[in-house]
Amino acid sequence: MQSANQLAEATHSIRLPADAAGQRFDAALARALPQFSRARLRAWIEAGRVTEDGRTALPTRKVRGGEEVIVRELPSPHEVDLAPEAIDLAVVFEDDALLVLDKPAGLVVHPGAGNWVGTLANALLHHAPQQSGVPRAGIVHRLDKDTSGLMVVAKTLAAHTALVRQLQARTVTREYVALAAGDLSRGDTIDAPIGRHPTRRTTMAVVATGKSARTHFEVLERFGNATLLRCRLETGRTHQIRVHLASLGHPLVGDPAYGRKEAIAFGRQALHAARLGLVHPVTARKMAWNSALPNDFADLLASLRAQAG
């Protein structure tokens, strides 16, 4: 386990441009260092990690332009406390900025209640120790423990900021293959806000006070008692596909939280992140990856086809 003072400290020395005159310091700094989010820069300012002409910087002070600024990066404490663990990763693509991997079902993405070790975040720190200096070990979006498929991880702060902005702008393509209970005859778009369930606080629900959420789905194959779907996320709320399909009365087969007792036995929710597309944060190239269904999901479909046939 690494402590904060064991990590290499990155320092940035810049001069604020003349046309920044009259702006708040935090706004001018965000313009000068666009590779970092405003929230992260603000946290470093408040932690005393930023100086302006040799003095500790104040976020709200108006600048005149031309100030010499030094920024000393500060790792997130809870990231530093993560311990590297030798856990195999199915790496699909990797360069200096990105890591795309195919997550197996059963792997928790980030430590939390009941899962403090053996997570993807622990595995990332072993695979690439520099991930300790990137928020949440570089994880910018999650898959549920029992959802399989493609995830992208940022390997630098600049890549992390760029990917978060793409997610916020809804320009990242995320397509899933899902097996829903019951018979759906046609595709549709589910546009329904998602928030914490009013009584079951460990689950989510469609609630009027929730955050906007939109899922597009199309029918790939019908089995009578189940329907194979392709789902595309426009937003990325917690459990979004699971909650949206359950709200239609067609929860995912095998879903322990939102499903129902079905004749179809499956040991997890039948959901796989099959396609991921984004713009590379350094090269600006459009990139996309595909993932084949894991064996358990493929075997389930083969069984359903045999029964239907």
Residue pairs with C-beta under 8 A, 6 or more apart in sequence:
1 81
1 82
1 83
2 80
2 129
2 132
3 80
4 74
4 75
4 77
4 80
7 75
7 80
7 132
7 133
8 133
9 72
9 73
10 72
10 73
10 133
11 70
11 71
11 72
11 73
12 33
12 70
12 71
12 73
13 68
13 69
13 70
13 71
14 32
14 33
14 68
14 69
14 71
15 66
15 67
15 68
15 69
16 28
16 29
16 32
16 63
16 65
16 66
16 67
16 69
17 31
17 32
17 65
17 66
18 65
18 66
19 65
20 28
20 31
20 32
20 63
20 65
21 63
21 64
21 65
22 62
22 63
23 31
23 62
23 63
24 59
24 60
24 61
24 62
24 63
25 45
25 52
25 57
25 58
25 59
25 60
25 61
25 62
25 63
26 38
26 41
26 42
26 45
26 59
26 60
28 63
29 41
29 45
29 50
29 57
29 69
29 71
30 36
30 38
30 41
32 69
33 41
33 71
34 161
35 157
35 158
35 161
35 162
36 157
36 158
36 161
37 161
37 164
40 135
40 157
40 161
41 50
41 71
42 59
43 74
44 50
44 71
44 72
44 73
44 74
45 57
45 58
45 59
46 59
47 74
48 56
49 71
49 72
49 73
49 74
50 56
50 57
50 69
50 70
50 71
50 72
51 57
51 69
51 70
52 58
52 61
52 63
52 67
52 68
52 69
53 67
53 68
54 68
57 69
73 133
73 157
75 132
75 133
76 135
76 136
79 132
79 133
79 134
79 135
79 136
79 137
80 132
82 111
82 121
82 122
82 125
82 132
82 137
83 117
83 122
83 125
84 122
84 125
84 126
84 129
85 117
85 118
85 122
85 123
85 125
85 126
86 123
86 126
87 107
87 118
87 120
87 122
87 123
87 126
88 123
89 101
89 120
89 123
89 124
89 127
90 101
90 102
90 103
90 104
91 99
91 100
91 101
91 127
92 100
92 101
92 102
92 150
92 289
92 291
93 99
93 100
93 287
93 289
94 100
96 155
96 156
96 282
97 154
97 155
97 156
97 158
97 159
97 280
97 281
97 282
98 152
98 153
98 154
98 155
98 159
98 280
98 281
99 124
99 127
99 128
99 138
99 152
99 153
99 154
99 155
100 150
100 151
100 152
100 153
100 276
100 289
101 150
101 151
101 153
102 148
102 149
102 150
102 291
103 109
103 120
103 143
103 147
103 148
103 149
103 150
103 151
103 273
104 148
104 294
105 145
105 146
105 147
105 148
105 268
105 294
105 296
106 145
106 146
106 268
107 119
107 120
107 123
107 145
108 115
108 118
108 119
108 120
108 145
109 119
109 120
109 121
109 139
109 142
109 143
109 145
109 151
110 119
110 120
110 121
110 136
110 137
110 139
110 142
111 117
111 119
111 121
111 122
115 145
120 137
120 139
120 151
121 136
121 137
121 139
124 131
124 137
124 138
124 139
124 153
125 131
125 132
125 137
128 155
130 155
131 137
131 138
131 153
131 155
133 157
134 154
134 155
134 156
134 157
134 160
135 157
135 160
137 153
138 153
138 154
138 155
138 159
138 160
139 151
139 153
140 152
140 153
140 154
140 160
140 163
140 164
140 167
141 151
141 152
141 167
141 172
141 174
141 236
142 151
143 149
143 151
143 273
144 239
144 242
144 269
144 271
146 268
146 269
146 271
147 268
147 269
147 271
147 272
147 273
148 271
148 272
148 273
148 291
148 294
148 297
149 176
149 272
149 273
149 274
149 291
150 273
150 274
150 275
150 276
150 289
150 290
150 291
151 273
151 276
152 163
152 172
152 276
152 278
154 160
154 162
154 163
154 281
158 281
158 282
159 281
159 282
162 281
163 172
163 278
163 281
166 172
166 278
166 279
167 236
170 234
170 235
171 278
171 279
172 276
172 277
172 278
173 232
173 275
173 276
173 277
173 278
173 288
174 232
174 233
174 236
174 273
174 275
174 276
175 230
175 231
175 232
175 233
175 273
175 274
175 275
175 276
176 230
176 231
176 232
176 233
176 241
176 271
176 272
176 273
176 274
177 220
177 228
177 229
177 230
177 231
177 271
177 272
177 274
177 293
177 297
178 217
178 228
178 229
178 230
178 231
178 241
178 245
178 252
178 270
178 271
178 272
179 226
179 227
179 228
179 229
179 252
179 253
179 254
179 266
179 270
179 271
179 297
179 300
179 301
180 226
180 227
180 229
180 245
180 250
180 251
180 252
180 253
181 225
181 226
181 250
181 251
181 252
181 253
181 259
181 260
181 262
181 264
182 225
182 226
182 227
182 249
182 250
183 222
183 224
183 225
183 226
183 227
184 219
184 222
184 227
184 229
184 248
184 250
185 219
185 222
186 219
187 216
187 217
187 218
187 219
187 229
188 216
188 217
189 214
189 215
189 216
189 217
190 213
190 214
190 215
190 216
190 217
190 244
190 245
190 247
190 248
191 212
191 213
191 214
192 206
192 213
192 244
192 247
193 206
193 207
193 208
193 209
193 210
193 211
193 212
193 213
194 204
194 205
194 206
194 207
194 210
194 211
194 213
194 237
194 238
194 239
194 240
194 243
194 244
195 204
195 205
195 207
195 209
195 210
195 211
196 204
196 205
196 207
196 210
197 203
197 204
197 205
197 207
198 205
198 207
202 257
203 239
203 257
203 258
204 210
204 237
204 238
204 239
204 243
205 243
205 247
206 243
206 244
206 247
210 237
211 235
211 237
212 235
213 235
213 237
213 240
213 243
213 244
214 233
214 234
214 235
215 231
215 232
215 233
215 234
215 240
215 241
215 244
215 245
216 231
216 232
216 234
217 229
217 230
217 231
217 232
217 245
218 229
218 230
219 227
219 228
219 229
220 228
220 229
220 230
221 227
221 228
221 301
222 228
223 304
223 305
223 307
223 308
224 308
225 262
225 263
225 264
226 253
226 264
226 304
227 250
228 301
229 245
230 274
231 241
233 240
233 241
237 243
239 257
239 258
241 252
241 271
242 251
242 252
242 255
242 257
242 258
242 269
242 271
243 258
245 251
245 252
245 258
246 252
246 255
246 258
246 259
251 258
251 259
251 260
252 258
252 259
252 269
252 270
252 271
253 259
253 262
253 264
253 266
253 269
253 270
253 300
254 264
254 265
254 266
254 267
254 268
254 269
254 270
255 269
255 270
256 268
256 269
259 269
264 300
264 304
266 296
266 300
267 296
268 296
270 297
270 300
272 291
272 293
272 294
272 297
273 291
274 290
274 291
274 292
274 293
275 288
275 289
275 290
275 291
276 288
276 289
277 286
277 287
277 288
277 289
278 286
278 287
278 288
279 285
279 286
279 287
280 286
280 287
292 298
293 301
